[in-house]
Amino acid sequence: MKTTISKKNGNGSSKEEILLDMARQNEMDGYEKMDLYNQGTLDKLAFHYKEIIKLIGENPNREGILKTPERVGKAMQFLTHGYDLNPEEILKSAMFKEDYKQMVIVKDIEVYSLCEHHMLPFFGKAHIAYIPNGYIVGLSKIPRVVDAFARRLQIQERLTTEIKESIQNTLNPLGVAVVIEAQHMCMSMRGIQKQNSVSTTSDFTGAFLSEKTRAEFIHLIGSNLH
Ligand SMILES: [Zn+2]
């Protein structure tokens, strides 16, 4: 992930330091979250995954597979932990009053999600910008919002719009731009001969509806677009 702020905000970097500290804290929170799962849900998931393993013709008692239902159950809870997160709360927890009115861009945010049609991964990068209108948000919160929506059963189009709306509704900025580029395993793995195709979705509000502002944003993230 790279963060770009298009202009420096005069003197003093204390707020930047606070934001960096918060980013580190969030990373730690992220790692912690990886091991969290609900035992009751896990037992049920493991039971059903064992049935699925039988149905596809495998022997669930084969040594290498013995613990697979439990492992898949844990993995699936992690891959869908976005249902437990409230994106607007995440943003509200780090909003600061600030006069800065230039475009703030967070680009190359890693996205990992599951398509709701096949429950297969789609993954890629999100590029997000907003133009503050009295409030800025801790930069590390933007990738967390992406995760909160991505770690659910999704389609790329809705993921794009949900991220845009949560930022717009919470920060009330002059505009929000969201671009997501992703590769879908349900396309790559299922015999459609478009192995490396990337789908791009975008959604904009406010100032980004003007061609000039949108062009500046696209230019600033441009080196990453295929
Ligand atoms: Zn799919």
Residues whose N, C-alpha, C, O or C-beta is under 5 A from the ligand:
A	BS01	ZN	C115 H117 H118 C186
